[in-house]
Amino acid sequence: MCGRYSLSKSKIELEERFQAEMLTDFKPRYNIAPTQLVPVVTSQSPKGFSFFYWGITPEFGRNKPVSQKLINAKAESVHQKITFKSSFKQRRCIIPADGFYEWKKLGKKTSIPHRFTLREGGLFSFAGIWDEYETVDGENQHTFLILTTEPNELVSEVHDRMPVVLTPETEKKWLNNYSSEEELLEILKPFSANEMLSYPVSTLVNSVKNDSQALIRKTDPMDQHGNYTLFG
């Protein structure tokens, strides 16, 4: 799955990379979590950034708690599931990022967070779908989820799923309203492990309250007290 990611670049860098205009201020984010409002680019408005909430609430769960929102969907079956079929065909989006986090389990009680990035450290995007629904207050709310696939060799050392990572070329196909189902499904594959790197980060990322540049720095192994020490 993908439950946290980072977007630590500036507004100017985002606009240049995705060739889209952002009509509001943007502050770099280091620990983006479900339910938060974040920038996406949709197939309906590919020349501008929209701000959607992470976590789709399916029709059958409109009154369910936040914890039951769907933040991921399997790419292998997204075109077949009743819950996602319509969004897959008509409401696709890309989610800008420059890294994502997964937790490697060590025993029953210990998990070490790892950050995954492109080898050169640049921006990329996740493949996603979005939806819209009316809240109990009569407001239209826009939400999205991230599609996941089988892990590549690098991610498989930590987790059994990974987000679908897109390149500028596959982004164009994903956002193209005329792409066929076959073309779209061909995009939803594991990203090359050779083009990525990973490293352990501070356990401070475990809390959504923490959102600072310290979270994306590499950590040393455990010190004598069993804590993780930042360096760099």
Summary of the structure (lengths in Angstrom):
residues: 232
radius of gyration: 17.5
end to end distance: 28.4
largest distance: 57.6
contacts: 682
relative contact order: 0.18
helix: 21%
strand: 35%
